[in-house]
Amino acid sequence: MPVLSTVNQFTDKHQAFTKGGLRALIFNENSNGLAKAGAVVRLGRKVLIDEAKFFAWVESQNAGAA
């Protein structure tokens, strides 16, 4: 079962990410690939982050840096 967190829960648990920064990533999810990764789950108005898919997306963003 995936671990789903709200923006507030996610930023409390992973303090490297700010609420504003995470919200900006979610706002631009279609252009930055976050939507394609399936890391953002919407239930009505509630926005949840699938932690495993989010961190897989982060790793994929870093893959070309080396």
JOZIDA-V268714 format. One record per backbone hydrogen bond with DSSP energy under -1.0 kcal/mol. NH is the residue of the N-H (numbers start at 1). CO is the residue of the C=O. If there is no record, write none. Layout:
BEGIN
NH_CO / NH_CO
END
This chain:
BEGIN
5_49 / 10_6 / 11_7 / 12_8 / 13_9 / 14_10 / 17_14 / 22_18 / 23_19 / 24_20 / 25_21 / 26_22 / 27_23 / 28_24 / 29_26 / 32_28 / 35_29 / 37_33 / 38_35 / 39_34 / 41_48 / 43_46 / 46_43 / 48_41 / 49_5 / 50_39 / 51_3 / 54_50 / 55_51 / 56_52 / 57_53 / 58_54 / 59_55 / 60_56 / 61_57 / 62_58 / 65_62
END
